[in-house]
Amino acid sequence: MSNTAINTAQNVNIEYEFAGVGKRIIAFLLDAVVLIIYIIAVSLTVYKAVGLFDQNNVLGIRELSLLPVFCYSLVMHLVFNGHTVGKFIMGIKVVKEDGSPARLSDFLIRWILRLIDIVLFLGTVGVVAILFSERKQRLGDIAAKTIVINTRKSTKISHTILEDLDPDYQPQFQNAYILSDADVNEIKDIYRLAGESRDYMTLRELRIKIESLLNTQSDLRDGVFIRTILKDYTYLTQGR
């Protein structure tokens, strides 16, 4: 699968995989399940309720209740920063080609071009575009200059900078758990790359960023501090 290099705020390139057509189709089907559940719920509640009132308003209320179905993709991508329920489950998201977060205008372009990519031709145009484009983009992505990437790493803990913790390990920074999985993945990648290249300036900037996120200070050396944060995060989030 093709990769793309995304530049972080610390000017370190992190490689992500482009999401393949299989994951994107499954994410689409999962979103379809969400919408089907919504429609069933509306049918059993709203539709029955409006039937008790003025029949002249029934059609308008029913059409209004289906508005979330048509706007689902646009609203979910916008509110959840490139995710829908299906994309979140599959570990993929929409970002700009340079790795920066997509904007409202980008999501709007993708949403409008779903009409061609997915709706009118039953998804065949979108699938063909993804299969034959270098960056796995459907027409909406090409027009909006967005890509869909895998956000989950397939590595095991033994393949990361983390080691198995000692049975008597005690965390030093109790609030390390407030970091998100995405934060920790990026910290691990930057730590590894900066260590391999002996880029001590990046380690210092990363340390400052972590201290800002956790609102904490420490006398530990930069590398030791970062590794301790990662170990503490592992300890605190594993529910030991």
N, C-alpha and C positions, 0 to 999 in steps of 0.2 A: 504494500500500500504506500502511496506517495506521502511525503512529509512536507511540512512547511516550517520555516524558522520564524518565530515571533519574538520581537525585541521587547524585553521587559522594561520596567521603569528604571532598573539598575543598568541598562544598556548591555544586558546579557541575552544572547539568542537562545531560546528554548524551542526544541523541535516538537511539533505536534503532528499527528497523523490526520490526513483528510478523512472525514467520515465516508465510508463506502456506501454504495447504493443499498446494500442489504440492511444495514443499520437504519438508514433513513426511511426505508419502506416499513420496517418494523415500528419505528417511531411514529410514522404516519398512521399505521393501523392501530396503535395504542391510543393515539389522539382520537381516532374514529370511535373507538370503544367508549372513551370519555364522553364524546358528543352523543352517542347512542343512549348512554345511561342518562344523560341530561334530558334528551327528548322524551324518553320513557317516563322520567320523573315529572316532567312538565305535563305530559299527557294524562298522568294519573292525578295531578293536582290542579294546575291552572286551568286546563281544558275543561275539567269537570266543574270547577268552581264558576267559570264564566258562563257555563250553560244554565246557571241558575238566575242569571241577570238578563238584561236587555239584549236580545239577539242581534240587534243592529251593531252592537259593539264587539260581538264575539270575534268576527274575522280580524278586526284591527288588533285586538288583544293577542290573538293567536300568532299573528305575524310578528308582533313586537316581541313575544316570548321566544321566537326563533332567531332574533337578531344576534344573540351570543354565539349561535352556531356559525353564522357567516363571519363574525368578527373574531372568533376564537384564536385563530393563528396570529393575527395582527396584535391583538391585545396581550396574549400570553408571551410572545416574543419581546414585546416592549416592556411589560411589567417585570418579567423574570429574566431580563438581560440575555436574550438569545435562546432561551429555553421554552419548550412547551412541556406538558406532562410526559409525552412520549420521548422527547429528546432528553429530558432529565433522567428518565429510567434507563435509556440507552447510553447515557454518558456522552452526549454530543451537544454542541451548541453552535449558534451562528455568531460570527465575528466579522470584522472588516478584513480585507486581504492583508493588511499590515498587522493584524492582531488586536487592533483597538476595538472597543465596544461599538457595535452597530447603533445607528441613530434611528429616530422615528422615520425619517425620509427613506432610509435603507429598508426598514421593515415594510414600509408602505409600498415601495417598488416591488419587493418580493411577493407581497400579498396580492397585489394587482395582477402580476404575471403568473400567479397560481392558476388563473383562468386558462392560460395556454399550457402551462407545464403539467397541470394535474386535471383540471375540471373538464375542459372540452375534449381532450384526447385520452381521458382515463389514465393519466399519468405516464403515457408512453413517451411524450415529448421530454418530460423531465428526466425519466430514466435514461433515455438515449443520450441526452445532454450530459448527464452525470458520468455515464460510462465512457464517453469519448472526449470529455474536457480534461485538460491537464490537471486542473485543481478540483475536480469532482464537483463542478458547479452546474446547477440547472440554469435555465434562461434568466430566472429571477435573480439568481446570485450574480450572474455575469453583468446584468444591467445595474444591480445595486453595488457591485464590487464587494461582495461578501463571500465568505467560505463557511463550510460547516466542518468543525474539527472534533476529534475525539478528545475528551477532557480527562479520561481515566488512563492511568498508567497500568500496564500489564505486568509490572515488575513485582517481585515478592520482596519482603522485608530484607531478606538476605542479599538482595541485589541493590539495596539502597545504602545510604550512609549510616543508617540505623543498624544497631546490633540488638540481639536479644538482651533484655534488661536483666540485671542480677535480681534474684528473688527478694533481696533486702533493699532494693533501690528506693530512694525517697526523693520526690521532686523538689526542686529548689524554687521554682516559679509556679505557684499554685494556679495562676490565671492563664497559663499557657493553653488551656483547653478552649479559650474563646477564639483562638485562631480557627479559620475554616480549613476544610480539606484542601481547597484550592490554594490557600495561603501556604500551607505546609508543603504541598507538592512543589510550589514555586521556590520556596525557601530551600528545599532539598536540592533542587536542580541548580540553583544559583550557587549554593555552597559547594557542590561538587565541581561545577565548572570553574568557579573562582579558585578553588583549591588546586585543581589540575593545572591552571595557568598561572598560579601564584599571584593572582590579582588581589592584593591586599586592600586596595582602595574600594573594590566592589564589596569585599567582606565588611569593611567599615560601614559603607552605605547601607548594606543589608542589616547590619546590627542596629544602626540608628533607626531604620524603618521598623524593625521588630520591637525595639524599645518604645517607639511611638505608638504602635498598635496595642501593646500591652500596658502602656503607661508605667514602665518600670525602669530601673537603673541597676547596673551591676559593675563590679570591679573585675569581672572575668575578662580574659582576653577575647578578642572578637570571635575567633574560631571555636574556642571552648564555650563561649556564651551561646552561640548559635546551635552547637551540637547539644548542649544542655537543654535548650528550649525544645528541640525536636524530641529528645528523650522524655522530657517532662510531658510533652503533648501525647506521646505514645502511651505513657503510664496513665495519665489522667483520662484519656479517651477509651482505654481498654477496660475501664471499670475495675481496676485492681483494688 
